[in-house]
Amino acid sequence: MQTKVWAYFDRAQDHYGRPWPIHYRFDQAKRLEILREFGLRAIPALSYPHKPEMAQWLNGWSRDLARSEPDVLHCATLYPEEGVGDYVAAEISAGAQLFKMHVQVGVFTPADPLLDPAWAALQEAGVPVVIHAGSAPIAGEFTGPSDVRAVLLRYPLLSLVIAHLGMNEYDAFADIAEEFVNVHLDTTMIGTDFTNEFAPLSESYIARLAGLKDKIILGTDFPQIPYPYAHQIEALHRLGHGDDWMSSVLWRNGARLLSLEI
């Protein structure tokens, strides 16, 4: 599956109109070694399906990885299909700490009624879900904030992490994060030289991020990124919000959300 993902990015000129060179094209053992050298104490391994009957075998792989590597988080995923509530509940019972959903890749709405049992189970358990629902770098039929808000109106205590700060509907997703107590934003690729070319942050939004200090969590998209990992940290630092903001974003908020020791 990783090979297929890299092959997709090798054709990035066709998809995105620009190259997307994978900076960390290494095998799994080497990638884990690199992350440990970076100082990561909890390593997420997020995956997501693009079609039905795919989520459960991805979940099996993720479960086995977490069991074999103690510093890797037990992650899982979901898709709007019959039985999704059952397998999400089973993953939660097995100790899943973090879920991932990608609206554009999966081509579905998070407000699909098939997902209601899963959302209910996730809300009750308080397990967070990283959701890519923003319309950049490629808009999809169901991307954007409206369907995410529709889910939260039904499940207002759901713990969602909006990937890429909701790029490029930044302010609309920030509104959602401010409105719903358990909604956070992640920093994946934000403010980097790469994404500033097509989804830059406005000065007013950068200023707004200061007030969202407790709602923002580090995300990187390692190993798919087209630049060194440290550039993401540099990009956040040059936003100019100071050391306490950086500490919250790089560690405290994520540790709190995942119930890790601080």
Number of C-alpha atoms within 10 A of each C-alpha: 8 13 9 9 10 17 12 14 19 15 15 15 12 11 14 13 9 10 14 20 16 18 14 17 15 12 10 11 8 12 15 17 10 15 16 14 9 11 8 14 14 17 17 18 18 19 20 20 21 16 14 13 16 14 22 19 13 19 25 13 13 23 20 11 17 18 12 10 12 12 16 19 23 27 27 30 27 26 30 22 15 12 14 22 21 13 18 26 19 13 21 21 10 11 15 22 20 25 27 23 23 24 26 22 17 17 14 18 23 25 19 13 13 16 21 18 16 21 25 17 18 24 19 13 15 19 20 22 26 23 21 23 31 28 19 20 14 13 15 18 11 20 25 24 21 17 16 22 19 13 19 21 12 13 17 16 17 25 25 25 27 28 29 26 27 27 27 21 18 19 19 17 26 23 11 20 21 14 13 18 14 20 24 28 27 23 24 22 28 25 24 19 14 15 16 12 9 11 17 17 18 11 9 9 13 14 14 13 17 15 12 16 17 16 22 27 25 23 23 19 16 19 19 17 20 17 19 13 19 10 15 22 20 12 16 21 15 11 16 13 16 12 10 11 20 20 12 19 24 18 16 20 20 22 17 12 19 15 11 12 7 9
